[in-house]
Amino acid sequence: MPPLPEEVSTGWDDRKGPCILTTVSAAGVPNSIYVGCVKKYSQDKIVIADNYFDKTKANILAGSKGSVLFMTNGGKAYQVKGSLERQTEGAVFDDMKTWNGERPGHAAAVLTVEEVYAGAEKLL
């Protein structure tokens, strides 16, 4: 998969507040949640800790793609879209457990970068 553009990678390191994770149900119903336990795992993967997912978990297990929306401290918005995978073991899951603190961390939701936007401008 392609890496995050440098502008977005730098923006990620300067993000403000929580991100918004959006998934879609098998029936096409969108679901958006705020996520604060999130990390750029690599240049092509963003990991979100599944602490209390319900609809989001069901959507991921049904094969939903997703998007992560975030803003920088400078007010620039970026949206990263891609496929989602739920992991309950392995290197990514183990890494999530190290930064998720005392939260439950039932699973790691892994978004693999496929498209990236800055506002309406497609960067990738």
N, C-alpha and C positions, 0 to 999 in steps of 0.2 A: 504494500500500500504506500501511497505517496506520503512524504513527511509534511508536517504543518509548515506553512510558509513562515519564514523568519519573523515577519511582522506579527503574526498571530502567536508564535512561540514567545516572543518578547512581551506581547500584550498579556499572555497567560500569566507570566511572571509578575505582572503589574495589575492583576485583576482586583476588582473591588466587590466585596460582598459575595453572597452565594451565587451559584450558577442555576440555570433552569434546565432541567432534563425533560425532554418530551419524547413520549413513545405513542404508539397507536395500537389499539386493540384489533383483534381479528375482524371485528365488525366495522372497523374504520373510525372508531371513536378516539380522538386524541386525549392524551393525559399529560399534563405538565406539573412538575413538582420542583420546589427549591431543593438544591443539594449543596451542602456545605462541606461534606467529606468527599472531596474530589481531588484527583492528582493527575498531572500529565506524567504518565508512566514512561513513555518514550515519545519520539517525534511522530509516531503514527498511532498512538493509543492513549486514550483518556480513561481513567478508572474511577468509578463512583462506588462508594461503599454502600451496600444494601443493608441499611440498619433497620428500616421499617417499611420496605416496599410491600405493596399489596397489588394494586392495579398495575403498577410498573413492572413488578415481577411477572405477573400473568402475561403482560404484553411482550416482555422479552422472551419468555418461554414459548410464546406463540409465533416468534420469528420477527417481531417488530424491528424496524430500523429506528434510529433515534437521532436526536440533536441535542447538543449542549450549547446553550447561549450564555455568554458572559460579557461583562463590561469591564473596561479598564478604569483606573483612577482618573484618567484623562477624559473619560466619557465616551470612548470608542467601543462600539458593540461588535462582537464576533460570534458567528454561529458555525459550529463544527457538526457535520452530519456524517452518519455512517452506520455500519452494521453493529449490532449489539450481541454480546455473549455473556451469559451468567456463569461464573466460575466459583466453585466451592472448595477447590483444592488447587495446588500447584503454585508456581512462582509468583504469579500476579496476585493470587489470593493471599499468600503468605506476606507479600509486600504490603498489601492493604492493611493487614492486621497490625503492622508496625506503626502506621501513621493514623489509624482510626481511633486510637485511644481506648477508653473504657466502653465505647459503644459496642453493640452486639456484633456488627460485621458478619451477618449471615452469609453474604456472598460478595463477590466483586463483579460489578457490571462493567464490562470492557467495551468501550466504543472504539471501533477501528476507523480511522479517518478515511473518508471517501470524497467529501466536498467541504469547502470552507468559504464562508462569506464574511465580508466587512460591510454591514448594512446590506444594500441590494447588490453590491459588487461581488461577483464570484472571483475568488482568489485561487481556487483549486477545484 
